[in-house]
Amino acid sequence: MSTRSVLLRTGTAELLRLRTVRSTWWFLAAYAVFMVGLGAALGFEAAADPVELQGEPAWMTVRYLTVAGQFALLGLALTAVTSDYATGGIVPALQWTPRRTLLLVARWSVLVVVAAGTGVMMAVLAAFTSATTSGGALTLRAGDGLDMVAAVGVVLAAGVTLAVGLGFLLRSTGGGLVTAFLLMLVLPLILPQLGSWMT
């Protein structure tokens, strides 16, 4: 069987596995509620003080929401990888796809597409909600949003890549979550202290 067909078959199996696990839907629901709920809250806040934010793009709310909300998607990626090691499901997965690299690439690509796709959809929905609840204080121009939506997709794809790599490396949900949180929260605070080039 060719590498391409094995990769396609493994990716389809990974997508089916991800779809049928209840925790996937909990993580995605938490992310959606966070993004849309806080998008609405920021819109109401802009409506309460329209002078300060008058004419500002609603897309600016997406930047702040994505930074905090991405942890739900990182948790989804980590548990999708590490749960196989905790339950022993990695044994039949490797029997079915004995080439570990193909399993890694298939799992990574499915998780990146799901996380980045969800992130982009929720970014658009959060910006729309912010603009709607702001009473006209925030604007929603498509031209302003293209760069922001692209940035959200790239940031989430990079974060999920990090989470998948940590999951395969550590094989522990707890260890992976703690390491991912430390890397995402503490490292950006430490690196600028080491010199301006690290920023």
Salt bridges, closest charged atoms under 4 A:
GLU14 OE1 - ARG17 NH2 3.05
GLU14 OE1 - ARG107 NE 2.81
ASP84 OD1 - ARG17 NH1 3.58
ASP84 OD2 - ARG107 NH2 2.78
ASP144 OD2 - ARG141 NH2 3.06
